Amino acid sequence: MPAGLLLLLYLLVALLPLGLAWAQGLAPRTLWDELATGLGMVALAMLLVEFLLLGRFRSVTARVGSDVVMRAHQLLARAALVFVFLHPFLYISPRSPAPDWDVTRLTVIDYSWASLWPGIAAWLLLGGLVAMAIGRDVSGLKYQNWRLLHGLMAVAVAGFGVLHALRAGRYSADPVLAWVWIGMLGVAVGALAYVYVVAPLLRLRRPFTVSEVRKEADRTWAVTLTPDFEGTLRYRAGQFAWLNIGHPVTSLNENPFSIASAPSAGPDVQFLIKELGDFTSTIGQVEPGTRAWLEAPHGHLTVGGHPNAKGVALIAGGVGLAPLMGILRELHATGDTRPTVLLYGNRHVGQIAFAEELKELSRTHGTEVVHILSEPPEGWTGETGYVTPELLRRTFGTPQHHDWLYVLCGPPPMLSMVEDALIGLGIPPANILSEQFVYE
């Protein structure tokens, strides 16, 4: 399904309740009343579709990218919040019981407590839900606790919202629209249950074991998993996985990490993980033999869809090297003879991961490896500072580089700068691959 068709499908589902309301042919109320009801219905439909934009359904993420889906999830939730906030304040008709003759509530708004309290609960919870999502990095909650609370609040918002629509909605009194709301709620809750219950249970057939934990750089570890089942994990170099080490398969203690290994190198799967807090702070203490689970593959940071690229440029910051290392290893393992350049930025020498292997790839594969250090040691003769537009111009500023593929991974500010600089050099945007998971 093309990305454009996915967008059209989203719009159709989000506007379906509005269309069903219009098809009922009821006499319209005032403009403000109809606008208030329309915003409420569209917002509720958007919130229910949010459960399908979790970034875990590969049928969706494979078309537009996991980062795009997650960013859409964030922005659409905020748009729905605005609609929900405005919804109750736009009504201007009297709030009173309907006269006996007004069976369709043409002249009044239902104000009964049984109708209002679910809407008030959903209204308040949604504000808290969005605030908690925006402040995730400063909330102080452990990631798994944040995910649990986020999921429970989302289900509560959806449930209370549908209950409010069924009890208070003039148009939702129609059986067809009522069943559409119930069906959409069922799909939403079912999607959440699939991601966090059904899919993990299916992974019981594909366990992994930690075979090696090796310190690769300052506070950075290479973790290798070996499958405990017949077969291998099918993935493409540059993709990522949700990794669960040492917890039950249904545990929320899982985190996304890029795969640093090459699919052609064998069944083992390797990750490059930096100590940053929560689970990663103890990654170096994981013992070989520990049970692990993978939900994969995800991501579109792959070169396979660009066979006509004349060369491959890889630009990494810190542990952003992980997926690019997988790509380099795969290019070497498959005998890809296209020229490759790696720009790799770090703060100091001790943060350089896979240093010896990069030297070997430079010798055997011909990869030009350029290290950039912001705090170089005395006597350093390489690049200093950061990846800058000037460095990109010196490295990729000739016409022969316009047909190369550029794959980026690193901190979001660096990615934005590099993308802008490459486009300024005349590189087509279609030749620039990056994944930006932004939370703000």
C-alpha positions in Angstrom: 0.0 0.0 0.0 1.6 3.3 -1.0 2.1 6.0 1.6 -0.4 8.3 -0.2 -3.0 5.6 0.1 -2.3 5.2 3.8 -2.9 8.9 4.3 -6.2 8.7 2.3 -7.3 5.7 4.4 -6.5 7.7 7.6 -8.6 10.6 6.4 -11.5 8.3 5.5 -11.5 6.7 8.9 -11.2 9.9 10.8 -14.1 11.5 8.9 -16.3 8.4 8.7 -18.4 9.3 11.8 -18.9 12.8 10.5 -20.1 11.4 7.2 -22.4 8.9 8.9 -23.9 11.8 11.0 -24.5 13.9 7.8 -26.1 10.9 6.1 -28.8 10.7 8.8 -30.4 13.7 7.3 -31.4 15.3 10.7 -32.3 19.0 10.7 -29.1 21.0 11.5 -28.8 23.0 14.6 -26.9 26.3 14.9 -23.6 26.6 13.1 -21.7 26.7 16.4 -23.5 23.6 17.7 -22.7 21.6 14.6 -19.1 22.8 14.7 -18.8 21.7 18.3 -20.3 18.3 17.6 -18.2 17.9 14.4 -14.9 18.7 16.3 -15.8 16.2 19.0 -16.5 13.4 16.5 -13.4 14.0 14.5 -11.3 14.2 17.6 -12.6 11.0 19.0 -12.1 9.2 15.7 -8.5 10.5 15.5 -7.8 9.3 19.1 -9.1 5.8 18.2 -6.9 5.7 15.1 -3.9 6.7 17.3 -3.8 3.1 18.6 -2.8 2.0 15.1 0.1 4.6 15.0 2.2 3.0 17.7 5.1 2.4 15.4 4.9 -1.4 15.9 2.9 -2.4 12.9 5.3 -3.0 10.1 2.6 -2.9 7.5 2.4 0.8 8.2 6.0 1.7 9.2 7.5 -0.1 6.2 5.7 2.4 3.9 6.6 5.7 5.5 9.2 4.9 8.2 8.9 4.3 11.9 10.0 7.8 12.8 7.4 9.4 10.5 4.6 7.2 12.1 5.7 8.1 15.6 5.9 11.8 14.8 2.5 11.6 13.2 1.3 9.9 16.4 2.5 12.8 18.5 1.3 15.6 16.3 -2.1 14.1 15.6 -2.7 13.5 19.3 -2.0 17.2 19.9 -4.4 18.2 17.1 -7.1 16.0 18.7 -6.4 17.6 22.0 -7.1 21.1 20.5 -10.4 19.8 19.0 -11.4 18.2 22.3 -10.6 21.3 24.3 -12.7 23.5 22.0 -15.6 21.0 21.7 -17.6 21.8 24.9 -17.1 25.6 24.7 -18.7 26.1 21.2 -22.2 25.0 22.0 -24.7 27.8 22.3 -28.1 26.1 22.5 -29.7 25.8 25.9 -28.6 23.1 28.2 -31.9 21.7 29.4 -34.2 18.6 28.9 -35.6 18.4 25.4 -39.3 19.2 24.9 -41.5 16.2 24.2 -41.7 17.1 20.5 -37.9 17.5 20.1 -37.0 13.8 19.9 -33.8 14.5 18.0 -32.6 17.2 20.4 -32.7 19.9 17.7 -33.1 22.8 20.2 -31.2 21.8 23.3 -28.0 20.2 24.5 -28.0 17.1 26.7 -26.5 18.2 30.0 -27.4 15.2 32.2 -24.6 14.0 34.5 -24.7 10.5 33.1 -23.9 12.0 29.7 -21.4 14.6 30.8 -19.1 12.8 33.3 -17.5 10.4 30.7 -16.7 13.4 28.5 -15.3 15.4 31.4 -13.1 12.4 32.4 -11.8 11.9 28.8 -11.3 15.7 28.5 -9.1 15.8 31.6 -7.3 12.6 31.0 -6.4 13.5 27.4 -4.7 16.7 28.6 -2.7 14.7 31.1 -1.8 12.1 28.6 -0.4 14.6 26.1 1.4 16.5 28.8 3.0 13.3 30.0 4.1 12.4 26.5 5.7 15.8 25.9 7.4 15.7 29.2 8.6 12.1 29.0 12.3 12.8 29.2 11.9 15.0 32.3 9.2 13.0 34.0 11.6 10.9 36.1 9.5 7.8 35.3 11.3 4.7 34.3 10.6 4.0 30.6 8.6 0.8 31.3 6.5 2.5 33.9 5.9 5.5 31.6 4.7 3.1 28.8 2.3 1.3 31.2 0.8 4.5 32.4 0.6 5.9 28.9 -1.2 2.9 27.6 -3.7 2.7 30.5 -4.5 6.4 30.2 -5.0 6.0 26.5 -7.5 3.2 26.9 -9.3 5.2 29.6 -9.5 8.3 27.3 -10.8 6.1 24.4 -13.4 4.3 26.6 -14.7 7.4 28.3 -14.8 9.2 25.0 -16.9 6.6 23.3 -19.2 6.3 26.3 -19.7 10.1 26.2 -20.5 10.0 22.5 -23.0 7.2 22.9 -24.8 8.9 25.9 -24.6 12.5 24.9 -24.2 12.5 21.1 -27.3 13.6 19.1 -26.0 11.7 16.0 -24.5 8.8 17.9 -28.0 7.8 19.0 -28.3 6.3 15.5 -27.6 2.5 15.8 -25.2 2.5 12.8 -23.0 5.3 14.1 -23.2 3.8 17.6 -21.9 0.5 16.4 -19.1 2.2 14.4 -17.9 3.8 17.6 -18.0 0.5 19.4 -16.2 -1.2 16.5 -13.5 1.5 16.4 -13.0 1.2 20.1 -12.7 -2.6 19.8 -10.1 -2.3 17.1 -8.1 0.3 19.1 -8.0 -1.8 22.3 -7.3 -4.9 20.1 -4.3 -3.2 18.6 -2.9 -2.4 22.0 -3.6 -6.0 23.2 -1.8 -7.4 20.1 1.3 -5.3 20.6 1.7 -5.9 24.3 0.2 -9.4 24.8 -0.4 -11.4 21.6 2.8 -10.5 19.7 5.0 -11.2 22.7 3.4 -14.6 23.3 4.1 -15.4 19.6 7.8 -14.6 20.3 8.0 -17.5 22.7 8.8 -19.6 19.7 11.9 -17.5 18.8 14.0 -17.0 22.0 17.6 -15.6 21.9 20.5 -16.0 24.3 23.1 -13.4 25.2 26.3 -14.9 23.9 28.7 -11.9 24.5 28.8 -8.6 26.2 32.0 -6.7 25.3 33.1 -3.2 26.2 33.5 -1.4 22.9 34.2 2.2 24.0 33.7 4.5 26.9 30.4 3.5 28.6 29.5 1.7 25.4 29.0 -2.1 25.0 28.6 -4.5 22.1 25.9 -7.0 23.0 25.6 -10.1 20.8 22.6 -12.4 20.8 22.4 -16.0 19.4 19.1 -17.5 18.3 17.8 -20.5 20.3 15.6 -21.7 17.5 16.0 -23.1 14.0 16.6 -20.3 11.6 17.6 -16.7 11.8 16.1 -13.3 12.4 15.3 -11.9 8.9 16.3 -8.2 8.8 18.1 -5.7 6.6 21.3 -3.9 7.5 20.4 -0.6 9.2 17.2 -1.7 10.8 16.4 -1.7 14.5 14.7 -4.0 17.1 12.9 -3.8 20.3 15.2 -5.6 22.8 14.2 -7.3 26.0 17.0 -8.9 28.0 16.5 -10.9 31.2 12.7 -10.3 31.5 9.6 -12.3 30.7 8.5 -12.1 27.1 5.5 -10.0 28.0 7.5 -7.5 30.1 7.4 -3.8 29.2 11.2 -3.8 29.9 12.1 -3.5 26.2 13.8 -0.7 24.4 14.5 0.1 20.7 18.2 -0.4 19.5 19.7 -0.3 16.1 21.2 -3.6 14.9 24.9 -3.3 14.3 25.5 -6.7 12.7 25.3 -7.7 9.0 22.5 -10.2 8.0 25.0 -12.0 5.7 27.5 -12.6 8.5 25.4 -15.3 10.2 22.6 -15.8 12.7 24.0 -13.8 15.6 22.5 -10.3 16.1 24.7 -7.5 17.6 23.8 -4.2 19.2 25.9 -1.2 20.2 24.4 0.2 23.5 25.6 3.2 25.5 25.0 3.6 29.2 22.4 6.4 29.4 20.1 5.3 32.3 17.4 2.8 33.2 18.1 -0.5 31.5 21.3 0.7 29.8 23.0 1.7 33.0 23.5 -1.9 33.9 24.1 -3.3 30.4 27.7 -4.2 31.1 26.6 -6.4 34.0 24.5 -8.7 31.8 25.8 -12.3 31.9 26.2 -14.5 28.9 23.5 -17.1 28.8 20.8 -14.6 29.7 17.5 -15.1 27.9 16.6 -12.3 25.4 13.7 -11.5 23.1 13.6 -9.5 19.9 10.7 -7.8 18.2 12.0 -7.0 14.8 12.8 -5.8 12.2 11.7 -2.1 12.1 13.1 0.9 10.3 13.9 2.0 6.8 17.5 3.1 7.2 18.6 0.6 4.6 20.5 0.8 1.3 18.8 -2.1 -0.5 16.2 0.1 -2.1 18.8 2.3 -3.8 20.7 0.0 -6.1 21.5 2.8 -8.5 23.4 4.9 -6.0 27.0 5.4 -7.3 28.4 5.5 -3.7 27.3 5.3 -0.1 28.1 8.0 2.4 27.5 7.2 6.1 27.4 10.1 8.7 27.2 9.1 12.3 27.3 10.8 15.7 28.2 8.7 18.8 26.2 5.4 19.0 24.5 6.5 15.9 27.3 4.4 14.3 25.3 1.2 15.1 23.0 0.9 12.1 25.7 2.4 9.8 28.2 -0.2 11.1 25.6 -2.9 10.1 25.4 -1.3 6.6 29.2 -1.2 6.2 29.6 -4.8 7.4 26.9 -5.9 4.9 28.4 -4.0 2.0 31.7 -5.7 2.7 30.2 -9.2 3.3 28.3 -9.0 0.0 31.2 -7.7 -2.0 29.6 -4.4 -2.9 32.3 -2.5 -4.7 30.7 1.0 -4.6 32.9 3.6 -2.9 32.0 4.3 0.8 32.8 7.2 3.1 32.1 7.2 6.9 32.1 10.5 8.8 32.1 9.6 12.5 31.8 12.3 15.2 32.6 11.8 18.9 33.7 13.9 21.8 37.0 12.1 22.5 39.0 9.1 21.3 37.7 6.9 24.0 34.2 7.1 22.5 35.2 5.6 19.1 33.5 2.2 18.8 34.7 -0.6 16.6 38.0 1.4 16.1 40.1 -1.6 14.9 37.4 -3.0 12.7 36.9 0.4 11.0 40.6 0.4 10.3 40.3 -3.1 8.8 37.3 -2.1 6.7 39.3 0.9 5.4 42.0 -1.5 4.3 40.0 -4.4 3.0 36.9 -2.7 1.7 38.4 0.7 0.8 36.0 2.7 3.1 37.3 6.2 3.7 36.8 6.6 7.5 36.9 10.2 8.8 36.9 10.7 12.6 35.8 14.0 14.0 36.6 14.8 17.6 35.3 17.8 19.5 37.9 17.2 22.3 40.9 15.8 20.4 44.0 14.6 22.2 47.4 16.3 21.9 48.9 15.5 18.6 45.6 14.6 16.9 45.9 15.2 13.1 42.4 14.3 12.1 39.3 16.5 11.9 38.3 18.5 15.0 35.1 20.1 16.2 31.8 18.7 14.8 30.3 17.6 11.5 29.8 21.0 9.8 28.5 22.2 6.4 32.1 23.1 5.5 33.3 19.6 6.2 30.4 18.1 4.2 31.3 20.5 1.3 34.9 19.4 1.4 34.0 15.8 1.4 30.9 15.6 -0.8 30.9 18.9 -2.7 31.9 17.6 -6.1 29.3 16.7 -8.9 30.3 13.0 -8.7 28.8 12.9 -5.2 25.3 14.0 -6.3 24.3 10.5 -7.2 25.5 8.9 -3.9 23.2 7.7 -1.1 23.5 9.4 2.2 22.6 7.6 5.4 22.5 9.6 8.6 22.2 8.5 12.3 22.9 10.6 15.4 21.5 13.4 17.6 18.5 15.2 16.0 20.2 18.6 15.8 23.1 17.0 13.9 20.7 15.2 11.6 18.8 18.4 10.8 22.0 20.4 10.1 23.4 17.6 7.9 20.2 17.2 5.9 20.0 21.0 5.2 23.7 21.1 4.3 23.4 18.2 1.9 20.4 19.6 0.2 22.3 22.9 -0.1 25.0 20.9 -2.0 22.4 19.8 -4.5 21.9 16.3 -3.1 18.3 15.2 -3.9 16.2 14.7 -0.7 15.3 11.2 -2.0 19.0 10.3 -1.7 19.1 11.2 2.0 18.0 8.6 4.6 17.6 9.3 8.3 15.4 8.4 11.2 14.6 11.1 13.8 12.7 10.1 16.9 11.8 13.4 18.4 10.1 13.8 21.8 9.1 17.4 22.8 
